[in-house]
Amino acid sequence: RTVCGGSGSALWFCLLPPTVVDFMKWFFFYDANFKPLRDNMVQSQEKAEPGAFTLCEDYLEDLGVMAGRAGGGIPTYLYKAQKIKDAIDATEDGEVFIFTDVDVQFIGPCKATIEKSIEDVDLVLQKEFEDIGVNIGFVAIRNTKANKAFWLHVHSEIVRTQALDQRVVNNTLYSGMAENDFGLKWDRFPPEIWASSQAYFGPPPANVAVHHANFTLEKAISKDPSLKLDQMAMLARYAAGEDKEELLQFIKDTQVNQSMLDYRDRHFGVRRPGPEWCTLPQDHVARPGGFREKKQKGSKAIAIAASTDAATTATDDATEVSEVLESPSPSAAESPKEA
């Protein structure tokens, strides 16, 4: 391994392909609980497309994932946003790289799909659902000033609102703020970069290249990755033509799963809080936003999360956004394309 680069606290260790020169940097982070997922992910990529990427990984002994959860929590959301900012700083102007979660497996070659998808934009994200939404578990990022400003804003908003990072990203993109305020051009990957939340609309395509196990029928917790690993093995068998029925049953169960139905309604339906998503058609069910759940006990504790330190950090990030936008940097269209 060699140090990929970085500044300040940003330090990435990268595994360089021995013979391939035309590689793309691949950033991810994990802790001891997620190591089985990390190992499965890396092994699947090496099998699917040897030498396509330079691994730039960040290992922590404990990410501080909230008890009883598969991942996430404010500390993890902030860490991820910061690491994406660090990854941008560790690459050259105009350079394209990917940033992923570790609950990902590679089924086939995907580098060409990534390069084609990001040809004319700054940022490409995985689809959460076929019709709407982005998932930040598999993203391609071009080092541009628009991306720097966007991810600074995302970090600042997580600090300010203590909100789910993915909700902040979706709000910023679909509201039009990303394009209007930062000049960010973005798109979503085609379905071959597949997430299991897309099972709501049916099975993966025949040419599926990536599988992100972002949804499980049973509750997954970080200290036990077996549910996600089992799902990955199931999809690999499906893609190899060895067992179709098991995956098709998963699809059917997902489409009627109450947790899935509630999630879709609360994040992309009539119960969506947050700003208006002005990029959607006027009659789209998710466009209005602004929904408020009935206040629960302890809501005051949530408000306290906007501490003095958090407010200071958010202010500093906002100042950085202005500085980034004022500095010269190539746009997506002007940036050199990956070969």
Contacts in CASP RR format, 6 or more apart in sequence:
PFRMAT RR
TARGET T0000
AUTHOR 0000-0000-0000
METHOD contacts of the structure
MODEL  1
RTVCGGSGSALWFCLLPPTVVDFMKWFFFYDANFKPLRDNMVQSQEKAEP
GAFTLCEDYLEDLGVMAGRAGGGIPTYLYKAQKIKDAIDATEDGEVFIFT
DVDVQFIGPCKATIEKSIEDVDLVLQKEFEDIGVNIGFVAIRNTKANKAF
WLHVHSEIVRTQALDQRVVNNTLYSGMAENDFGLKWDRFPPEIWASSQAY
FGPPPANVAVHHANFTLEKAISKDPSLKLDQMAMLARYAAGEDKEELLQF
IKDTQVNQSMLDYRDRHFGVRRPGPEWCTLPQDHVARPGGFREKKQKGSK
AIAIAASTDAATTATDDATEVSEVLESPSPSAAESPKEA
1 13 0 8 1.000
1 14 0 8 1.000
1 15 0 8 1.000
2 13 0 8 1.000
2 14 0 8 1.000
2 16 0 8 1.000
3 11 0 8 1.000
3 12 0 8 1.000
3 13 0 8 1.000
3 14 0 8 1.000
4 12 0 8 1.000
4 13 0 8 1.000
4 14 0 8 1.000
4 25 0 8 1.000
4 54 0 8 1.000
4 56 0 8 1.000
4 90 0 8 1.000
5 11 0 8 1.000
5 12 0 8 1.000
5 14 0 8 1.000
5 90 0 8 1.000
6 12 0 8 1.000
6 86 0 8 1.000
6 89 0 8 1.000
6 90 0 8 1.000
7 86 0 8 1.000
7 89 0 8 1.000
7 90 0 8 1.000
9 86 0 8 1.000
10 83 0 8 1.000
10 85 0 8 1.000
10 86 0 8 1.000
10 87 0 8 1.000
10 89 0 8 1.000
10 90 0 8 1.000
11 58 0 8 1.000
12 27 0 8 1.000
12 56 0 8 1.000
12 57 0 8 1.000
12 58 0 8 1.000
12 86 0 8 1.000
12 87 0 8 1.000
12 90 0 8 1.000
13 56 0 8 1.000
13 57 0 8 1.000
13 58 0 8 1.000
14 25 0 8 1.000
14 54 0 8 1.000
14 55 0 8 1.000
14 56 0 8 1.000
14 57 0 8 1.000
15 54 0 8 1.000
15 55 0 8 1.000
15 57 0 8 1.000
16 23 0 8 1.000
16 54 0 8 1.000
17 23 0 8 1.000
17 50 0 8 1.000
17 51 0 8 1.000
17 52 0 8 1.000
17 53 0 8 1.000
17 54 0 8 1.000
19 51 0 8 1.000
20 51 0 8 1.000
20 52 0 8 1.000
22 338 0 8 1.000
22 339 0 8 1.000
23 51 0 8 1.000
23 52 0 8 1.000
23 53 0 8 1.000
23 54 0 8 1.000
24 52 0 8 1.000
24 53 0 8 1.000
24 54 0 8 1.000
24 96 0 8 1.000
24 97 0 8 1.000
24 98 0 8 1.000
24 111 0 8 1.000
24 114 0 8 1.000
24 115 0 8 1.000
24 338 0 8 1.000
25 53 0 8 1.000
25 54 0 8 1.000
25 56 0 8 1.000
25 87 0 8 1.000
25 90 0 8 1.000
25 91 0 8 1.000
25 95 0 8 1.000
25 97 0 8 1.000
25 98 0 8 1.000
26 45 0 8 1.000
26 53 0 8 1.000
26 54 0 8 1.000
26 55 0 8 1.000
26 56 0 8 1.000
26 97 0 8 1.000
26 98 0 8 1.000
26 99 0 8 1.000
26 100 0 8 1.000
27 56 0 8 1.000
27 57 0 8 1.000
27 58 0 8 1.000
27 83 0 8 1.000
27 84 0 8 1.000
27 87 0 8 1.000
27 90 0 8 1.000
27 97 0 8 1.000
27 98 0 8 1.000
27 99 0 8 1.000
27 100 0 8 1.000
28 38 0 8 1.000
28 41 0 8 1.000
28 56 0 8 1.000
28 57 0 8 1.000
28 58 0 8 1.000
28 99 0 8 1.000
28 100 0 8 1.000
28 101 0 8 1.000
28 102 0 8 1.000
29 57 0 8 1.000
29 58 0 8 1.000
29 59 0 8 1.000
29 60 0 8 1.000
29 63 0 8 1.000
29 79 0 8 1.000
29 80 0 8 1.000
29 83 0 8 1.000
29 102 0 8 1.000
30 37 0 8 1.000
30 38 0 8 1.000
30 57 0 8 1.000
30 58 0 8 1.000
30 59 0 8 1.000
30 60 0 8 1.000
30 63 0 8 1.000
30 102 0 8 1.000
31 59 0 8 1.000
31 60 0 8 1.000
31 61 0 8 1.000
31 62 0 8 1.000
31 63 0 8 1.000
31 64 0 8 1.000
31 65 0 8 1.000
32 61 0 8 1.000
32 62 0 8 1.000
33 62 0 8 1.000
33 63 0 8 1.000
33 65 0 8 1.000
33 222 0 8 1.000
33 223 0 8 1.000
33 225 0 8 1.000
34 63 0 8 1.000
34 102 0 8 1.000
34 103 0 8 1.000
34 222 0 8 1.000
34 225 0 8 1.000
36 225 0 8 1.000
36 229 0 8 1.000
37 102 0 8 1.000
37 103 0 8 1.000
37 225 0 8 1.000
37 228 0 8 1.000
37 229 0 8 1.000
38 57 0 8 1.000
38 102 0 8 1.000
40 105 0 8 1.000
40 229 0 8 1.000
40 232 0 8 1.000
41 100 0 8 1.000
41 102 0 8 1.000
41 103 0 8 1.000
41 104 0 8 1.000
41 105 0 8 1.000
41 106 0 8 1.000
42 55 0 8 1.000
44 105 0 8 1.000
44 106 0 8 1.000
44 107 0 8 1.000
44 232 0 8 1.000
44 236 0 8 1.000
45 52 0 8 1.000
45 53 0 8 1.000
45 106 0 8 1.000
47 106 0 8 1.000
48 106 0 8 1.000
48 107 0 8 1.000
48 108 0 8 1.000
48 109 0 8 1.000
48 110 0 8 1.000
48 209 0 8 1.000
49 106 0 8 1.000
49 108 0 8 1.000
49 109 0 8 1.000
49 110 0 8 1.000
49 111 0 8 1.000
52 109 0 8 1.000
52 110 0 8 1.000
52 111 0 8 1.000
53 98 0 8 1.000
53 111 0 8 1.000
56 87 0 8 1.000
56 90 0 8 1.000
56 97 0 8 1.000
58 83 0 8 1.000
63 71 0 8 1.000
63 75 0 8 1.000
63 76 0 8 1.000
63 79 0 8 1.000
63 222 0 8 1.000
64 75 0 8 1.000
64 76 0 8 1.000
65 71 0 8 1.000
65 72 0 8 1.000
65 73 0 8 1.000
65 76 0 8 1.000
65 222 0 8 1.000
66 72 0 8 1.000
66 73 0 8 1.000
68 219 0 8 1.000
68 221 0 8 1.000
68 222 0 8 1.000
69 221 0 8 1.000
69 222 0 8 1.000
70 103 0 8 1.000
70 216 0 8 1.000
70 219 0 8 1.000
70 220 0 8 1.000
70 221 0 8 1.000
70 222 0 8 1.000
70 228 0 8 1.000
71 222 0 8 1.000
74 158 0 8 1.000
74 162 0 8 1.000
74 305 0 8 1.000
77 158 0 8 1.000
77 164 0 8 1.000
77 165 0 8 1.000
78 155 0 8 1.000
78 158 0 8 1.000
78 159 0 8 1.000
80 136 0 8 1.000
80 165 0 8 1.000
81 151 0 8 1.000
81 154 0 8 1.000
81 155 0 8 1.000
81 158 0 8 1.000
81 165 0 8 1.000
82 155 0 8 1.000
83 99 0 8 1.000
84 99 0 8 1.000
84 141 0 8 1.000
84 151 0 8 1.000
85 148 0 8 1.000
85 151 0 8 1.000
85 152 0 8 1.000
85 155 0 8 1.000
87 97 0 8 1.000
87 99 0 8 1.000
87 141 0 8 1.000
88 141 0 8 1.000
88 143 0 8 1.000
88 147 0 8 1.000
88 148 0 8 1.000
88 151 0 8 1.000
91 97 0 8 1.000
91 143 0 8 1.000
92 143 0 8 1.000
93 143 0 8 1.000
93 144 0 8 1.000
93 329 0 8 1.000
93 330 0 8 1.000
93 335 0 8 1.000
94 142 0 8 1.000
94 143 0 8 1.000
94 144 0 8 1.000
94 330 0 8 1.000
94 335 0 8 1.000
94 336 0 8 1.000
95 142 0 8 1.000
95 143 0 8 1.000
96 114 0 8 1.000
96 115 0 8 1.000
96 118 0 8 1.000
96 140 0 8 1.000
96 141 0 8 1.000
96 142 0 8 1.000
96 143 0 8 1.000
96 338 0 8 1.000
97 140 0 8 1.000
97 141 0 8 1.000
97 143 0 8 1.000
98 114 0 8 1.000
98 138 0 8 1.000
98 139 0 8 1.000
98 140 0 8 1.000
98 141 0 8 1.000
99 137 0 8 1.000
99 139 0 8 1.000
99 141 0 8 1.000
100 137 0 8 1.000
100 138 0 8 1.000
100 139 0 8 1.000
100 212 0 8 1.000
101 137 0 8 1.000
101 138 0 8 1.000
101 212 0 8 1.000
101 214 0 8 1.000
103 212 0 8 1.000
103 213 0 8 1.000
103 214 0 8 1.000
103 225 0 8 1.000
103 228 0 8 1.000
104 137 0 8 1.000
104 138 0 8 1.000
104 210 0 8 1.000
104 211 0 8 1.000
104 212 0 8 1.000
104 213 0 8 1.000
105 210 0 8 1.000
105 211 0 8 1.000
105 213 0 8 1.000
105 232 0 8 1.000
105 235 0 8 1.000
105 236 0 8 1.000
106 209 0 8 1.000
106 210 0 8 1.000
106 211 0 8 1.000
107 208 0 8 1.000
107 209 0 8 1.000
107 210 0 8 1.000
107 211 0 8 1.000
107 235 0 8 1.000
107 236 0 8 1.000
107 239 0 8 1.000
108 208 0 8 1.000
108 209 0 8 1.000
108 210 0 8 1.000
109 209 0 8 1.000
110 192 0 8 1.000
110 193 0 8 1.000
110 209 0 8 1.000
110 210 0 8 1.000
113 189 0 8 1.000
113 190 0 8 1.000
113 192 0 8 1.000
113 193 0 8 1.000
113 209 0 8 1.000
114 124 0 8 1.000
114 140 0 8 1.000
114 189 0 8 1.000
114 193 0 8 1.000
115 337 0 8 1.000
115 338 0 8 1.000
117 124 0 8 1.000
117 140 0 8 1.000
117 187 0 8 1.000
117 189 0 8 1.000
117 190 0 8 1.000
118 124 0 8 1.000
118 140 0 8 1.000
118 142 0 8 1.000
118 187 0 8 1.000
118 332 0 8 1.000
118 338 0 8 1.000
119 337 0 8 1.000
120 185 0 8 1.000
120 332 0 8 1.000
120 333 0 8 1.000
121 142 0 8 1.000
121 185 0 8 1.000
121 186 0 8 1.000
121 187 0 8 1.000
121 332 0 8 1.000
122 141 0 8 1.000
122 142 0 8 1.000
122 144 0 8 1.000
122 146 0 8 1.000
122 147 0 8 1.000
122 150 0 8 1.000
122 184 0 8 1.000
122 185 0 8 1.000
122 186 0 8 1.000
122 331 0 8 1.000
122 332 0 8 1.000
123 139 0 8 1.000
123 140 0 8 1.000
123 141 0 8 1.000
123 142 0 8 1.000
123 147 0 8 1.000
123 150 0 8 1.000
123 184 0 8 1.000
123 185 0 8 1.000
123 186 0 8 1.000
123 187 0 8 1.000
124 139 0 8 1.000
124 140 0 8 1.000
124 186 0 8 1.000
124 187 0 8 1.000
124 188 0 8 1.000
124 189 0 8 1.000
125 134 0 8 1.000
125 135 0 8 1.000
125 136 0 8 1.000
125 138 0 8 1.000
125 139 0 8 1.000
125 169 0 8 1.000
125 186 0 8 1.000
125 187 0 8 1.000
125 188 0 8 1.000
125 189 0 8 1.000
126 134 0 8 1.000
126 135 0 8 1.000
126 136 0 8 1.000
126 137 0 8 1.000
126 138 0 8 1.000
126 139 0 8 1.000
126 188 0 8 1.000
126 189 0 8 1.000
126 193 0 8 1.000
126 195 0 8 1.000
126 212 0 8 1.000
127 133 0 8 1.000
127 134 0 8 1.000
127 135 0 8 1.000
127 188 0 8 1.000
127 189 0 8 1.000
127 191 0 8 1.000
127 193 0 8 1.000
127 195 0 8 1.000
127 198 0 8 1.000
128 134 0 8 1.000
128 135 0 8 1.000
128 166 0 8 1.000
128 170 0 8 1.000
128 195 0 8 1.000
128 197 0 8 1.000
128 198 0 8 1.000
128 267 0 8 1.000
128 268 0 8 1.000
129 197 0 8 1.000
129 198 0 8 1.000
129 200 0 8 1.000
129 201 0 8 1.000
129 264 0 8 1.000
129 268 0 8 1.000
130 191 0 8 1.000
130 198 0 8 1.000
130 200 0 8 1.000
130 201 0 8 1.000
131 201 0 8 1.000
132 268 0 8 1.000
132 280 0 8 1.000
132 286 0 8 1.000
133 170 0 8 1.000
133 174 0 8 1.000
133 188 0 8 1.000
133 268 0 8 1.000
134 166 0 8 1.000
134 169 0 8 1.000
134 170 0 8 1.000
134 173 0 8 1.000
134 188 0 8 1.000
135 166 0 8 1.000
135 195 0 8 1.000
135 197 0 8 1.000
135 212 0 8 1.000
135 214 0 8 1.000
136 165 0 8 1.000
136 166 0 8 1.000
136 169 0 8 1.000
137 195 0 8 1.000
137 212 0 8 1.000
137 214 0 8 1.000
138 189 0 8 1.000
138 193 0 8 1.000
138 195 0 8 1.000
138 210 0 8 1.000
138 212 0 8 1.000
140 189 0 8 1.000
141 147 0 8 1.000
142 332 0 8 1.000
142 335 0 8 1.000
143 329 0 8 1.000
143 335 0 8 1.000
144 329 0 8 1.000
144 330 0 8 1.000
144 331 0 8 1.000
144 332 0 8 1.000
144 335 0 8 1.000
145 324 0 8 1.000
145 325 0 8 1.000
145 327 0 8 1.000
145 328 0 8 1.000
145 329 0 8 1.000
146 182 0 8 1.000
146 183 0 8 1.000
146 184 0 8 1.000
146 185 0 8 1.000
146 329 0 8 1.000
146 331 0 8 1.000
146 332 0 8 1.000
147 184 0 8 1.000
148 324 0 8 1.000
148 329 0 8 1.000
149 181 0 8 1.000
149 182 0 8 1.000
149 184 0 8 1.000
149 321 0 8 1.000
149 324 0 8 1.000
149 325 0 8 1.000
150 172 0 8 1.000
150 178 0 8 1.000
150 182 0 8 1.000
150 184 0 8 1.000
152 317 0 8 1.000
152 320 0 8 1.000
152 321 0 8 1.000
152 324 0 8 1.000
153 172 0 8 1.000
153 177 0 8 1.000
153 181 0 8 1.000
153 182 0 8 1.000
153 317 0 8 1.000
153 318 0 8 1.000
153 321 0 8 1.000
154 165 0 8 1.000
154 168 0 8 1.000
154 169 0 8 1.000
154 172 0 8 1.000
155 317 0 8 1.000
156 313 0 8 1.000
156 314 0 8 1.000
156 317 0 8 1.000
156 318 0 8 1.000
156 321 0 8 1.000
157 163 0 8 1.000
157 168 0 8 1.000
157 172 0 8 1.000
157 314 0 8 1.000
158 165 0 8 1.000
158 168 0 8 1.000
159 310 0 8 1.000
159 313 0 8 1.000
159 314 0 8 1.000
159 317 0 8 1.000
160 306 0 8 1.000
160 310 0 8 1.000
160 311 0 8 1.000
160 314 0 8 1.000
161 168 0 8 1.000
161 306 0 8 1.000
162 302 0 8 1.000
162 305 0 8 1.000
162 306 0 8 1.000
162 310 0 8 1.000
167 267 0 8 1.000
170 267 0 8 1.000
171 177 0 8 1.000
171 274 0 8 1.000
171 275 0 8 1.000
171 277 0 8 1.000
172 178 0 8 1.000
173 184 0 8 1.000
173 186 0 8 1.000
173 279 0 8 1.000
174 277 0 8 1.000
174 278 0 8 1.000
174 279 0 8 1.000
174 280 0 8 1.000
174 286 0 8 1.000
175 275 0 8 1.000
175 276 0 8 1.000
175 277 0 8 1.000
175 278 0 8 1.000
175 279 0 8 1.000
176 277 0 8 1.000
176 278 0 8 1.000
176 279 0 8 1.000
177 275 0 8 1.000
178 184 0 8 1.000
178 186 0 8 1.000
179 185 0 8 1.000
179 186 0 8 1.000
182 321 0 8 1.000
182 325 0 8 1.000
183 331 0 8 1.000
185 331 0 8 1.000
185 332 0 8 1.000
185 333 0 8 1.000
191 198 0 8 1.000
191 204 0 8 1.000
191 205 0 8 1.000
191 208 0 8 1.000
192 204 0 8 1.000
192 205 0 8 1.000
192 207 0 8 1.000
192 208 0 8 1.000
192 209 0 8 1.000
192 210 0 8 1.000
193 209 0 8 1.000
193 210 0 8 1.000
193 212 0 8 1.000
194 204 0 8 1.000
194 205 0 8 1.000
194 208 0 8 1.000
194 209 0 8 1.000
194 210 0 8 1.000
194 211 0 8 1.000
194 212 0 8 1.000
195 211 0 8 1.000
195 212 0 8 1.000
195 214 0 8 1.000
195 215 0 8 1.000
196 211 0 8 1.000
196 212 0 8 1.000
196 213 0 8 1.000
196 214 0 8 1.000
196 215 0 8 1.000
196 216 0 8 1.000
196 231 0 8 1.000
196 235 0 8 1.000
196 254 0 8 1.000
197 214 0 8 1.000
197 215 0 8 1.000
197 260 0 8 1.000
198 204 0 8 1.000
199 215 0 8 1.000
199 250 0 8 1.000
199 251 0 8 1.000
199 254 0 8 1.000
199 255 0 8 1.000
200 254 0 8 1.000
200 255 0 8 1.000
200 260 0 8 1.000
200 264 0 8 1.000
202 251 0 8 1.000
202 255 0 8 1.000
203 238 0 8 1.000
203 247 0 8 1.000
203 248 0 8 1.000
203 251 0 8 1.000
204 211 0 8 1.000
204 235 0 8 1.000
204 238 0 8 1.000
204 239 0 8 1.000
208 235 0 8 1.000
208 239 0 8 1.000
211 232 0 8 1.000
211 235 0 8 1.000
211 236 0 8 1.000
213 228 0 8 1.000
213 231 0 8 1.000
213 232 0 8 1.000
215 254 0 8 1.000
215 260 0 8 1.000
216 227 0 8 1.000
216 228 0 8 1.000
216 231 0 8 1.000
217 250 0 8 1.000
217 253 0 8 1.000
217 254 0 8 1.000
217 257 0 8 1.000
218 227 0 8 1.000
220 227 0 8 1.000
220 228 0 8 1.000
231 250 0 8 1.000
234 243 0 8 1.000
234 246 0 8 1.000
234 247 0 8 1.000
234 250 0 8 1.000
235 247 0 8 1.000
237 243 0 8 1.000
237 246 0 8 1.000
237 247 0 8 1.000
238 244 0 8 1.000
238 246 0 8 1.000
238 247 0 8 1.000
254 260 0 8 1.000
265 271 0 8 1.000
266 272 0 8 1.000
268 286 0 8 1.000
269 285 0 8 1.000
269 286 0 8 1.000
270 285 0 8 1.000
270 286 0 8 1.000
270 291 0 8 1.000
271 291 0 8 1.000
271 293 0 8 1.000
272 286 0 8 1.000
272 288 0 8 1.000
272 289 0 8 1.000
272 290 0 8 1.000
272 291 0 8 1.000
273 289 0 8 1.000
273 290 0 8 1.000
273 291 0 8 1.000
273 292 0 8 1.000
273 293 0 8 1.000
274 289 0 8 1.000
274 290 0 8 1.000
274 291 0 8 1.000
275 289 0 8 1.000
275 290 0 8 1.000
276 287 0 8 1.000
276 288 0 8 1.000
276 289 0 8 1.000
276 290 0 8 1.000
277 284 0 8 1.000
277 286 0 8 1.000
277 287 0 8 1.000
277 289 0 8 1.000
278 287 0 8 1.000
280 286 0 8 1.000
280 287 0 8 1.000
281 287 0 8 1.000
330 336 0 8 1.000
END
